[in-house]
Amino acid sequence: MSMPVIARFTYRIRDGRFAEFRDKLRASTDPKFDSASMPTAIHFHREALPGPRADIVILDIHYESLAAFGVRTAFEQHHLDWAAIWAPRDDAPEALLSLHILSPFDPFA
C-alpha cells in the first residue's frame, strides 16, 4: 500500500524580492511542465506575525506516494527549462533552507 508524502520546501526570500519569487512560481505553472506525475495539492505558508521569520516561505507539495514524488523529481531534474527557473543560483530571489519529505500519520490510530 502506498502512502502519501509531502515535499516541504522552506525558503528565505531576500529583501524586496518576493515579487521575483512569485514570478518564478507562476512560470512553473506553464503546461510544458506537466508530467506523468503531478502534485495532488500545493500549499504555501508565511509567518502570520511580523518578526525575524517574516521572510520565510514554506511550500508544501503533496504527492500520492513516494514513487509519484520520485517520478516528478526525475522529470524536473531532466527538464532544461525547469532548471533555468529553479537551479540554485547565488543571485536568486530565494534561498532554499531545507527540504523535508514527510509522511502524514495519525498518532491516535
N, CA, C and O atoms as CSV, one atom per row, in Angstrom:
chain,resi,resn,atom,element,x,y,z
A,1,MET,N,N,0.845,-1.191,0.000
A,1,MET,CA,C,0.000,0.000,0.000
A,1,MET,C,C,0.886,1.249,0.000
A,1,MET,O,O,1.780,1.385,0.836
A,2,SER,N,N,0.633,2.148,-0.932
A,2,SER,CA,C,1.430,3.374,-0.983
A,2,SER,C,C,0.852,4.404,-0.024
A,2,SER,O,O,-0.350,4.442,0.241
A,3,MET,N,N,1.739,5.226,0.479
A,3,MET,CA,C,1.355,6.247,1.444
A,3,MET,C,C,1.634,7.624,0.843
A,3,MET,O,O,2.660,7.813,0.190
A,4,PRO,N,N,0.750,8.571,1.052
A,4,PRO,CA,C,1.006,9.924,0.530
A,4,PRO,C,C,2.236,10.543,1.195
A,4,PRO,O,O,2.591,10.213,2.326
A,5,VAL,N,N,2.870,11.450,0.455
A,5,VAL,CA,C,4.008,12.189,1.005
A,5,VAL,C,C,3.842,13.672,0.702
A,5,VAL,O,O,3.133,14.067,-0.224
A,6,ILE,N,N,4.508,14.464,1.501
A,6,ILE,CA,C,4.537,15.911,1.317
A,6,ILE,C,C,5.995,16.324,1.211
A,6,ILE,O,O,6.801,16.021,2.091
A,7,ALA,N,N,6.328,17.015,0.131
A,7,ALA,CA,C,7.655,17.608,-0.003
A,7,ALA,C,C,7.537,19.034,0.544
A,7,ALA,O,O,6.845,19.873,-0.034
A,8,ARG,N,N,8.220,19.300,1.663
A,8,ARG,CA,C,8.156,20.619,2.303
A,8,ARG,C,C,9.455,21.372,2.032
A,8,ARG,O,O,10.523,20.997,2.515
A,9,PHE,N,N,9.336,22.440,1.250
A,9,PHE,CA,C,10.458,23.315,0.927
A,9,PHE,C,C,10.359,24.552,1.806
A,9,PHE,O,O,9.302,25.178,1.879
A,10,THR,N,N,11.436,24.905,2.464
A,10,THR,CA,C,11.468,26.120,3.269
A,10,THR,C,C,12.468,27.077,2.635
A,10,THR,O,O,13.648,26.761,2.483
A,11,TYR,N,N,11.968,28.252,2.270
A,11,TYR,CA,C,12.777,29.262,1.596
A,11,TYR,C,C,12.890,30.523,2.442
A,11,TYR,O,O,11.968,30.877,3.177
A,12,ARG,N,N,14.022,31.188,2.328
A,12,ARG,CA,C,14.166,32.550,2.845
A,12,ARG,C,C,14.159,33.461,1.613
A,12,ARG,O,O,14.968,33.292,0.701
A,13,ILE,N,N,13.245,34.419,1.599
A,13,ILE,CA,C,13.128,35.348,0.481
A,13,ILE,C,C,13.998,36.563,0.779
A,13,ILE,O,O,13.884,37.182,1.838
A,14,ARG,N,N,14.847,36.886,-0.147
A,14,ARG,CA,C,15.745,38.022,0.048
A,14,ARG,C,C,14.947,39.330,0.036
A,14,ARG,O,O,13.917,39.440,-0.628
A,15,ASP,N,N,15.441,40.305,0.778
A,15,ASP,CA,C,14.761,41.592,0.950
A,15,ASP,C,C,14.292,42.181,-0.370
A,15,ASP,O,O,15.064,42.332,-1.317
A,16,GLY,N,N,13.006,42.508,-0.408
A,16,GLY,CA,C,12.430,43.198,-1.555
A,16,GLY,C,C,12.288,42.352,-2.805
A,16,GLY,O,O,12.051,42.897,-3.883
A,17,ARG,N,N,12.427,41.017,-2.696
A,17,ARG,CA,C,12.446,40.193,-3.903
A,17,ARG,C,C,11.302,39.185,-3.950
A,17,ARG,O,O,11.348,38.225,-4.718
A,18,PHE,N,N,10.266,39.406,-3.121
A,18,PHE,CA,C,9.147,38.461,-3.123
A,18,PHE,C,C,8.455,38.414,-4.480
A,18,PHE,O,O,8.052,37.336,-4.918
A,19,ALA,N,N,8.307,39.540,-5.151
A,19,ALA,CA,C,7.646,39.559,-6.467
A,19,ALA,C,C,8.408,38.681,-7.466
A,19,ALA,O,O,7.791,37.984,-8.271
A,20,GLU,N,N,9.731,38.710,-7.418
A,20,GLU,CA,C,10.528,37.852,-8.305
A,20,GLU,C,C,10.303,36.370,-7.994
A,20,GLU,O,O,10.192,35.546,-8.902
A,21,PHE,N,N,10.239,36.046,-6.708
A,21,PHE,CA,C,9.969,34.664,-6.301
A,21,PHE,C,C,8.585,34.235,-6.804
A,21,PHE,O,O,8.423,33.136,-7.334
A,22,ARG,N,N,7.603,35.103,-6.636
A,22,ARG,CA,C,6.251,34.808,-7.116
A,22,ARG,C,C,6.254,34.614,-8.625
A,22,ARG,O,O,5.532,33.751,-9.124
A,23,ASP,N,N,7.045,35.388,-9.372
A,23,ASP,CA,C,7.146,35.211,-10.823
A,23,ASP,C,C,7.699,33.841,-11.178
A,23,ASP,O,O,7.260,33.231,-12.153
A,24,LYS,N,N,8.661,33.347,-10.399
A,24,LYS,CA,C,9.213,32.008,-10.641
A,24,LYS,C,C,8.129,30.946,-10.408
A,24,LYS,O,O,8.024,29.976,-11.160
A,25,LEU,N,N,7.342,31.141,-9.376
A,25,LEU,CA,C,6.254,30.194,-9.102
A,25,LEU,C,C,5.241,30.192,-10.248
A,25,LEU,O,O,4.793,29.133,-10.689
A,26,ARG,N,N,4.888,31.379,-10.722
A,26,ARG,CA,C,3.942,31.471,-11.845
A,26,ARG,C,C,4.502,30.803,-13.094
A,26,ARG,O,O,3.778,30.098,-13.798
A,27,ALA,N,N,5.787,31.020,-13.376
A,27,ALA,CA,C,6.414,30.401,-14.548
A,27,ALA,C,C,6.369,28.875,-14.446
A,27,ALA,O,O,6.318,28.182,-15.462
A,28,SER,N,N,6.388,28.364,-13.231
A,28,SER,CA,C,6.368,26.915,-13.013
A,28,SER,C,C,5.036,26.269,-13.366
A,28,SER,O,O,4.948,25.046,-13.473
A,29,THR,N,N,4.005,27.078,-13.547
A,29,THR,CA,C,2.681,26.527,-13.863
A,29,THR,C,C,2.455,26.363,-15.366
A,29,THR,O,O,1.386,25.919,-15.786
A,30,ASP,N,N,3.454,26.718,-16.177
A,30,ASP,CA,C,3.334,26.565,-17.629
A,30,ASP,C,C,3.029,25.100,-17.959
A,30,ASP,O,O,3.646,24.206,-17.381
A,31,PRO,N,N,2.092,24.837,-18.874
A,31,PRO,CA,C,1.749,23.453,-19.231
A,31,PRO,C,C,2.929,22.620,-19.722
A,31,PRO,O,O,2.858,21.392,-19.681
A,32,LYS,N,N,4.010,23.244,-20.185
A,32,LYS,CA,C,5.165,22.462,-20.625
A,32,LYS,C,C,5.810,21.719,-19.452
A,32,LYS,O,O,6.633,20.826,-19.653
A,33,PHE,N,N,5.432,22.092,-18.234
A,33,PHE,CA,C,5.970,21.416,-17.060
A,33,PHE,C,C,5.041,20.334,-16.521
A,33,PHE,O,O,5.313,19.763,-15.465
A,34,ASP,N,N,3.954,20.044,-17.223
A,34,ASP,CA,C,3.084,18.935,-16.826
A,34,ASP,C,C,3.824,17.628,-17.084
A,34,ASP,O,O,4.469,17.460,-18.119
A,35,SER,N,N,3.725,16.720,-16.147
A,35,SER,CA,C,4.433,15.445,-16.267
A,35,SER,C,C,3.496,14.293,-15.934
A,35,SER,O,O,2.338,14.504,-15.572
A,36,ALA,N,N,4.006,13.082,-16.059
A,36,ALA,CA,C,3.208,11.882,-15.770
A,36,ALA,C,C,2.777,11.846,-14.305
A,36,ALA,O,O,1.741,11.271,-13.972
A,37,SER,N,N,3.558,12.450,-13.451
A,37,SER,CA,C,3.225,12.521,-12.028
A,37,SER,C,C,3.123,13.991,-11.639
A,37,SER,O,O,4.067,14.762,-11.809
A,38,MET,N,N,1.968,14.358,-11.118
A,38,MET,CA,C,1.740,15.741,-10.713
A,38,MET,C,C,1.299,15.771,-9.246
A,38,MET,O,O,0.758,14.788,-8.740
A,39,PRO,N,N,1.525,16.882,-8.574
A,39,PRO,CA,C,1.085,17.000,-7.183
A,39,PRO,C,C,-0.432,16.863,-7.066
A,39,PRO,O,O,-1.176,17.196,-7.988
A,40,THR,N,N,-0.863,16.372,-5.928
A,40,THR,CA,C,-2.300,16.308,-5.640
A,40,THR,C,C,-2.780,17.592,-4.971
A,40,THR,O,O,-3.972,17.899,-4.991
A,41,ALA,N,N,-1.844,18.345,-4.375
A,41,ALA,CA,C,-2.182,19.628,-3.744
A,41,ALA,C,C,-0.888,20.403,-3.519
A,41,ALA,O,O,0.191,19.825,-3.390
A,42,ILE,N,N,-1.025,21.722,-3.475
A,42,ILE,CA,C,0.105,22.600,-3.175
A,42,ILE,C,C,-0.392,23.655,-2.196
A,42,ILE,O,O,-1.439,24.269,-2.407
A,43,HIS,N,N,0.371,23.862,-1.119
A,43,HIS,CA,C,0.015,24.862,-0.113
A,43,HIS,C,C,1.225,25.731,0.197
A,43,HIS,O,O,2.349,25.240,0.302
A,44,PHE,N,N,0.981,27.012,0.341
A,44,PHE,CA,C,2.009,27.968,0.704
A,44,PHE,C,C,1.697,28.510,2.095
A,44,PHE,O,O,0.537,28.705,2.457
A,45,HIS,N,N,2.763,28.752,2.870
A,45,HIS,CA,C,2.601,29.285,4.221
A,45,HIS,C,C,3.617,30.391,4.445
A,45,HIS,O,O,4.757,30.312,3.987
A,46,ARG,N,N,3.182,31.425,5.157
A,46,ARG,CA,C,4.071,32.507,5.595
A,46,ARG,C,C,3.804,32.744,7.068
A,46,ARG,O,O,2.745,32.397,7.592
A,47,GLU,N,N,4.771,33.336,7.715
A,47,GLU,CA,C,4.620,33.688,9.121
A,47,GLU,C,C,3.441,34.647,9.263
A,47,GLU,O,O,3.332,35.610,8.504
A,48,ALA,N,N,2.574,34.396,10.211
A,48,ALA,CA,C,1.387,35.221,10.391
A,48,ALA,C,C,1.698,36.523,11.135
A,48,ALA,O,O,0.978,37.512,10.997
A,49,LEU,N,N,2.760,36.512,11.910
A,49,LEU,CA,C,3.101,37.693,12.705
A,49,LEU,C,C,4.417,38.290,12.213
A,49,LEU,O,O,5.293,37.558,11.751
A,50,PRO,N,N,4.563,39.598,12.306
A,50,PRO,CA,C,5.842,40.200,11.919
A,50,PRO,C,C,6.947,39.738,12.856
A,50,PRO,O,O,6.699,39.391,14.011
A,51,GLY,N,N,8.150,39.738,12.346
A,51,GLY,CA,C,9.280,39.333,13.181
A,51,GLY,C,C,10.404,38.771,12.335
A,51,GLY,O,O,10.415,38.932,11.115
A,52,PRO,N,N,11.347,38.114,12.986
A,52,PRO,CA,C,12.552,37.662,12.290
A,52,PRO,C,C,12.309,36.565,11.250
A,52,PRO,O,O,13.183,36.308,10.422
A,53,ARG,N,N,11.167,35.929,11.273
A,53,ARG,CA,C,10.873,34.872,10.291
A,53,ARG,C,C,9.879,35.347,9.221
A,53,ARG,O,O,9.313,34.527,8.497
A,54,ALA,N,N,9.668,36.655,9.120
A,54,ALA,CA,C,8.715,37.197,8.156
A,54,ALA,C,C,9.147,36.961,6.714
A,54,ALA,O,O,8.325,37.052,5.802
A,55,ASP,N,N,10.416,36.662,6.498
A,55,ASP,CA,C,10.918,36.429,5.141
A,55,ASP,C,C,10.930,34.938,4.762
A,55,ASP,O,O,11.480,34.567,3.726
A,56,ILE,N,N,10.330,34.097,5.593
A,56,ILE,CA,C,10.305,32.653,5.348
A,56,ILE,C,C,9.013,32.269,4.631
A,56,ILE,O,O,7.927,32.705,5.012
A,57,VAL,N,N,9.143,31.449,3.590
A,57,VAL,CA,C,8.004,30.872,2.883
A,57,VAL,C,C,8.148,29.366,2.936
A,57,VAL,O,O,9.213,28.825,2.640
A,58,ILE,N,N,7.082,28.694,3.311
A,58,ILE,CA,C,7.054,27.229,3.320
A,58,ILE,C,C,6.118,26.788,2.218
A,58,ILE,O,O,4.978,27.245,2.131
A,59,LEU,N,N,6.607,25.899,1.382
A,59,LEU,CA,C,5.854,25.358,0.261
A,59,LEU,C,C,5.680,23.868,0.499
A,59,LEU,O,O,6.659,23.124,0.556
A,60,ASP,N,N,4.433,23.431,0.639
A,60,ASP,CA,C,4.112,22.010,0.797
A,60,ASP,C,C,3.532,21.501,-0.511
A,60,ASP,O,O,2.517,22.006,-0.991
A,61,ILE,N,N,4.188,20.494,-1.086
A,61,ILE,CA,C,3.712,19.874,-2.315
A,61,ILE,C,C,3.341,18.435,-1.989
A,61,ILE,O,O,4.189,17.647,-1.572
A,62,HIS,N,N,2.077,18.100,-2.177
A,62,HIS,CA,C,1.547,16.787,-1.822
A,62,HIS,C,C,1.586,15.854,-3.037
A,62,HIS,O,O,1.255,16.248,-4.156
A,63,TYR,N,N,1.995,14.620,-2.786
A,63,TYR,CA,C,2.017,13.575,-3.817
A,63,TYR,C,C,1.297,12.347,-3.297
A,63,TYR,O,O,1.221,12.122,-2.089
A,64,GLU,N,N,0.768,11.555,-4.219
A,64,GLU,CA,C,0.016,10.366,-3.803
A,64,GLU,C,C,0.914,9.302,-3.187
A,64,GLU,O,O,0.439,8.447,-2.439
A,65,SER,N,N,2.219,9.346,-3.498
A,65,SER,CA,C,3.140,8.340,-2.959
A,65,SER,C,C,4.580,8.834,-3.118
A,65,SER,O,O,4.845,9.817,-3.810
A,66,LEU,N,N,5.481,8.139,-2.472
A,66,LEU,CA,C,6.889,8.440,-2.629
A,66,LEU,C,C,7.330,8.179,-4.070
A,66,LEU,O,O,8.166,8.905,-4.609
A,67,ALA,N,N,6.768,7.151,-4.683
A,67,ALA,CA,C,7.092,6.856,-6.083
A,67,ALA,C,C,6.662,8.010,-6.988
A,67,ALA,O,O,7.400,8.389,-7.898
A,68,ALA,N,N,5.483,8.569,-6.747
A,68,ALA,CA,C,4.997,9.699,-7.547
A,68,ALA,C,C,5.919,10.908,-7.374
A,68,ALA,O,O,6.211,11.619,-8.336
A,69,PHE,N,N,6.368,11.132,-6.148
A,69,PHE,CA,C,7.333,12.211,-5.900
A,69,PHE,C,C,8.615,11.956,-6.689
A,69,PHE,O,O,9.175,12.883,-7.275
A,70,GLY,N,N,9.082,10.718,-6.709
A,70,GLY,CA,C,10.295,10.368,-7.439
A,70,GLY,C,C,10.166,10.596,-8.935
A,70,GLY,O,O,11.096,11.092,-9.572
A,71,VAL,N,N,9.019,10.237,-9.499
A,71,VAL,CA,C,8.784,10.444,-10.931
A,71,VAL,C,C,8.808,11.936,-11.248
A,71,VAL,O,O,9.426,12.359,-12.224
A,72,ARG,N,N,8.145,12.717,-10.434
A,72,ARG,CA,C,8.101,14.161,-10.661
A,72,ARG,C,C,9.495,14.783,-10.515
A,72,ARG,O,O,9.890,15.626,-11.320
A,73,THR,N,N,10.230,14.365,-9.493
A,73,THR,CA,C,11.568,14.900,-9.268
A,73,THR,C,C,12.482,14.581,-10.453
A,73,THR,O,O,13.245,15.442,-10.891
A,74,ALA,N,N,12.413,13.361,-10.970
A,74,ALA,CA,C,13.228,12.986,-12.130
A,74,ALA,C,C,12.878,13.858,-13.333
A,74,ALA,O,O,13.765,14.302,-14.061
A,75,PHE,N,N,11.582,14.102,-13.539
A,75,PHE,CA,C,11.145,14.965,-14.640
A,75,PHE,C,C,11.774,16.349,-14.502
A,75,PHE,O,O,12.341,16.876,-15.459
A,76,GLU,N,N,11.673,16.931,-13.314
A,76,GLU,CA,C,12.203,18.279,-13.088
A,76,GLU,C,C,13.720,18.325,-13.283
A,76,GLU,O,O,14.242,19.280,-13.858
A,77,GLN,N,N,14.414,17.319,-12.817
A,77,GLN,CA,C,15.874,17.305,-12.913
A,77,GLN,C,C,16.365,17.187,-14.350
A,77,GLN,O,O,17.500,17.561,-14.644
A,78,HIS,N,N,15.534,16.676,-15.244
A,78,HIS,CA,C,15.942,16.484,-16.636
A,78,HIS,C,C,15.318,17.499,-17.595
A,78,HIS,O,O,15.501,17.395,-18.808
A,79,HIS,N,N,14.592,18.464,-17.070
A,79,HIS,CA,C,13.929,19.464,-17.908
A,79,HIS,C,C,14.754,20.751,-17.869
A,79,HIS,O,O,14.832,21.411,-16.833
A,80,LEU,N,N,15.364,21.102,-18.993
A,80,LEU,CA,C,16.256,22.263,-19.024
A,80,LEU,C,C,15.542,23.569,-18.690
A,80,LEU,O,O,16.115,24.438,-18.033
A,81,ASP,N,N,14.290,23.712,-19.138
A,81,ASP,CA,C,13.547,24.937,-18.828
A,81,ASP,C,C,13.237,25.036,-17.338
A,81,ASP,O,O,13.219,26.129,-16.774
A,82,TRP,N,N,12.994,23.885,-16.702
A,82,TRP,CA,C,12.759,23.868,-15.253
A,82,TRP,C,C,14.025,24.302,-14.522
A,82,TRP,O,O,13.978,25.098,-13.584
A,83,ALA,N,N,15.150,23.766,-14.966
A,83,ALA,CA,C,16.431,24.121,-14.355
A,83,ALA,C,C,16.729,25.609,-14.536
A,83,ALA,O,O,17.323,26.236,-13.659
A,84,ALA,N,N,16.321,26.168,-15.662
A,84,ALA,CA,C,16.549,27.593,-15.894
A,84,ALA,C,C,15.820,28.440,-14.849
A,84,ALA,O,O,16.259,29.540,-14.514
A,85,ILE,N,N,14.714,27.922,-14.343
A,85,ILE,CA,C,13.947,28.639,-13.318
A,85,ILE,C,C,14.473,28.336,-11.918
A,85,ILE,O,O,14.671,29.253,-11.122
A,86,TRP,N,N,14.703,27.047,-11.606
A,86,TRP,CA,C,14.899,26.625,-10.227
A,86,TRP,C,C,16.300,26.162,-9.860
A,86,TRP,O,O,16.542,25.863,-8.691
A,87,ALA,N,N,17.228,26.090,-10.797
A,87,ALA,CA,C,18.587,25.698,-10.412
A,87,ALA,C,C,19.132,26.680,-9.385
A,87,ALA,O,O,18.927,27.887,-9.521
A,88,PRO,N,N,19.818,26.191,-8.368
A,88,PRO,CA,C,20.362,27.103,-7.342
A,88,PRO,C,C,21.324,28.124,-7.956
A,88,PRO,O,O,22.217,27.783,-8.732
A,89,ARG,N,N,21.106,29.386,-7.580
A,89,ARG,CA,C,21.965,30.481,-8.041
A,89,ARG,C,C,22.160,31.471,-6.896
A,89,ARG,O,O,21.249,31.717,-6.106
A,90,ASP,N,N,23.340,32.021,-6.826
A,90,ASP,CA,C,23.629,33.000,-5.775
A,90,ASP,C,C,22.767,34.252,-5.900
A,90,ASP,O,O,22.504,34.927,-4.905
A,91,ASP,N,N,22.326,34.564,-7.118
A,91,ASP,CA,C,21.543,35.784,-7.324
A,91,ASP,C,C,20.029,35.533,-7.336
A,91,ASP,O,O,19.260,36.417,-7.714
A,92,ALA,N,N,19.603,34.345,-6.929
A,92,ALA,CA,C,18.171,34.017,-6.906
A,92,ALA,C,C,17.462,34.849,-5.836
A,92,ALA,O,O,18.079,35.245,-4.846
A,93,PRO,N,N,16.168,35.115,-6.032
A,93,PRO,CA,C,15.435,35.879,-5.022
A,93,PRO,C,C,15.190,35.083,-3.742
A,93,PRO,O,O,14.847,35.653,-2.706
A,94,GLU,N,N,15.369,33.766,-3.819
A,94,GLU,CA,C,15.124,32.902,-2.673
A,94,GLU,C,C,16.359,32.057,-2.379
A,94,GLU,O,O,17.190,31.809,-3.253
A,95,ALA,N,N,16.455,31.625,-1.134
A,95,ALA,CA,C,17.477,30.661,-0.728
A,95,ALA,C,C,16.748,29.482,-0.109
A,95,ALA,O,O,15.958,29.652,0.820
A,96,LEU,N,N,17.009,28.294,-0.619
A,96,LEU,CA,C,16.400,27.090,-0.057
A,96,LEU,C,C,17.090,26.772,1.262
A,96,LEU,O,O,18.295,26.521,1.294
A,97,LEU,N,N,16.331,26.782,2.340
A,97,LEU,CA,C,16.882,26.488,3.662
A,97,LEU,C,C,16.810,25.012,3.990
A,97,LEU,O,O,17.710,24.457,4.621
A,98,SER,N,N,15.706,24.369,3.547
A,98,SER,CA,C,15.561,22.942,3.839
A,98,SER,C,C,14.525,22.315,2.928
A,98,SER,O,O,13.654,22.986,2.373
A,99,LEU,N,N,14.651,21.013,2.795
A,99,LEU,CA,C,13.668,20.186,2.101
A,99,LEU,C,C,13.441,18.961,2.965
A,99,LEU,O,O,14.385,18.250,3.311
A,100,HIS,N,N,12.191,18.719,3.311
A,100,HIS,CA,C,11.821,17.544,4.086
A,100,HIS,C,C,10.773,16.772,3.302
A,100,HIS,O,O,9.838,17.359,2.757
A,101,ILE,N,N,10.929,15.466,3.247
A,101,ILE,CA,C,9.927,14.597,2.649
A,101,ILE,C,C,9.175,13.968,3.804
A,101,ILE,O,O,9.724,13.151,4.543
A,102,LEU,N,N,7.915,14.349,3.956
A,102,LEU,CA,C,7.118,13.983,5.118
A,102,LEU,C,C,6.041,12.969,4.758
A,102,LEU,O,O,5.530,12.952,3.638
A,103,SER,N,N,5.716,12.146,5.702
A,103,SER,CA,C,4.625,11.198,5.548
A,103,SER,C,C,3.622,11.448,6.661
A,103,SER,O,O,3.941,11.270,7.836
A,104,PRO,N,N,2.400,11.865,6.298
A,104,PRO,CA,C,1.416,12.138,7.346
A,104,PRO,C,C,1.033,10.856,8.091
A,104,PRO,O,O,1.032,9.769,7.512
A,105,PHE,N,N,0.712,10.992,9.362
A,105,PHE,CA,C,0.264,9.839,10.135
A,105,PHE,C,C,-0.708,10.290,11.196
A,105,PHE,O,O,-0.748,11.463,11.566
A,106,ASP,N,N,-1.484,9.356,11.677
A,106,ASP,CA,C,-2.446,9.626,12.737
A,106,ASP,C,C,-1.916,8.956,14.011
A,106,ASP,O,O,-1.946,7.730,14.118
A,107,PRO,N,N,-1.435,9.739,14.968
A,107,PRO,CA,C,-0.879,9.140,16.166
A,107,PRO,C,C,-1.936,8.474,17.047
A,107,PRO,O,O,-1.591,7.768,17.995
A,108,PHE,N,N,-3.208,8.688,16.750
A,108,PHE,CA,C,-4.280,8.132,17.562
A,108,PHE,C,C,-4.921,6.903,16.925
A,108,PHE,O,O,-5.859,6.333,17.482
A,109,ALA,N,N,-4.425,6.496,15.774
A,109,ALA,CA,C,-4.997,5.334,15.077
A,109,ALA,C,C,-4.543,4.042,15.746
A,109,ALA,O,O,-4.917,2.955,15.307
